[in-house]
């Protein structure tokens, strides 16, 4: 919910008494105190974002990925009218603000996203709006009549909130706990051919599969609570979003993604259409060099 601050008081005298009318304006979003931006022309493919608690850094990041981060990790397939240079040109950013950022781990609020959004609006002259469109989607449902889960999807109840809080206080373990599959708990990761996640709601699995398939996946399993899983398949080199150069060595005799979802997780994806929120880019400019 957006908060408002009283900013102006007007006194309008009447025959009976003065009436106080308060004009309200939206609170100014948080911004970086200092931010330096420059184009990265190294020609390298790797990029990263992060930084120590008091700073935010982006190194060799495509401009479009900066928009993804700033708009709550809106996937690129839900961003429309992006000019080609947003995908091709890469930038370095070094920014800081007073105090330490509250960085989200495994969900939650990351205070840097709103600051990045303000930076893009200021330096890239970014103007956007949201639209709801009827687009192809997948509904993720239980595959079996008895509603049983597959062997690689199982409920877990690690107290991730407490674990994240200890990380933010600098008191967490040096490495996160592992699930029974030996993958880090309280988070998720995907590479072509493999998805792992620990102690996450099913909505997070749907969001991860959306990235893999480059199509919105909606959780209709009815499963509550949190789960851990490991999903492996043979990537389809024609699948959008899984570029050949990124494919690791995988078992070419393995199942397809859709088969693996059903056999390993006890779920299935049903193709249909539904309302999807898309971020439309109305205007954007290359930033002026620092």
Secondary structure as GFF3:
##gff-version 3
##sequence-region A 1 290
A	DSSP	beta_strand	4	12	.	.	.	ID=ss1
A	DSSP	beta_strand	19	26	.	.	.	ID=ss2
A	DSSP	beta_strand	34	40	.	.	.	ID=ss3
A	DSSP	beta_strand	48	50	.	.	.	ID=ss4
A	DSSP	beta_strand	55	62	.	.	.	ID=ss5
A	DSSP	alpha_helix	63	70	.	.	.	ID=ss6
A	DSSP	three_ten_helix	76	78	.	.	.	ID=ss7
A	DSSP	beta_strand	79	80	.	.	.	ID=ss8
A	DSSP	alpha_helix	84	88	.	.	.	ID=ss9
A	DSSP	beta_strand	90	96	.	.	.	ID=ss10
A	DSSP	alpha_helix	111	123	.	.	.	ID=ss11
A	DSSP	beta_strand	127	142	.	.	.	ID=ss12
A	DSSP	beta_strand	153	155	.	.	.	ID=ss13
A	DSSP	alpha_helix	160	168	.	.	.	ID=ss14
A	DSSP	beta_strand	187	191	.	.	.	ID=ss15
A	DSSP	beta_strand	194	200	.	.	.	ID=ss16
A	DSSP	alpha_helix	202	213	.	.	.	ID=ss17
A	DSSP	beta_strand	217	219	.	.	.	ID=ss18
A	DSSP	beta_strand	227	232	.	.	.	ID=ss19
A	DSSP	three_ten_helix	244	246	.	.	.	ID=ss20
A	DSSP	alpha_helix	257	265	.	.	.	ID=ss21
A	DSSP	beta_strand	267	283	.	.	.	ID=ss22
###
